[in-house]
Amino acid sequence: MGIDWTNLFKKYKNLWVALKDDEKTVIASGRTAKQAWDEARKKGASNPILTRIPGRLISYVGESK
């Protein structure tokens, strides 16, 4: 089952985010992965999930060949 990140896109477009294990809750964000990681670690997250929220949404269905 996919996770809907529509709200993340609206708020964190073009930023790196550190997420909790639920892959929905943002712990920290920043312009770089290091900024997001460091802020999440300061807030007590031992191993946050890092991802970059794209600048625009592009649909993808199927596999690439």
N, C-alpha and C positions, 0 to 999 in steps of 0.2 A: 504494500500500500504506500502510495506517495505521500509526502508531507507538503502541505500548502504553505509556501513562504511568501504569499502575496503581501501580507502586512510587513514582513521583513523588507521586502523590496521597496515598499512605499517609504519606509523610514530610514533604511540603511543603504540606499542605492549608491553604488561605487565605493563602498566601504568594506573593510574586513570586519567580521564579527566572530566573537568567541561564544559558543553555545554550550548549554548544559547537555547532559546525556540524552535528554528527551528530544534533542535536535530542533527545538522550537524556541526555547527560552534564551534570550540574549543576555550574556553576563557582561560583555564589554564590546566596544567597537573602536575602530581607528582607521586612519588612512593607510596604515601598513599592518601586515600580519603581526609584526613585533609589537606594535602599539597595542593591538587588541589582546595579544597573548599576555604581555606584561601587566596590563590593567586587570585582566581576568585572574591572573596569579595573585595580584595584590588583594583581590576580593575573595581569595581563598579557594579558587578552583584549582585542583591539582593537575588535571589533564583535560582542558576544554577542547571542544571541537572547533577548529578554525575553518572558515570558508569566506570567500569573497562574494558579495552580492553584486551581480552584474549591473551595468548602467542601463540596460534595456532588456526586456523579456523577449526571448525567442522560443517559439514552440518547437518541440522535438518529439517525434513519434517514430518508433521503430528502431532499426539498427543502421549504423553507417557502414558502407562498403567502399 
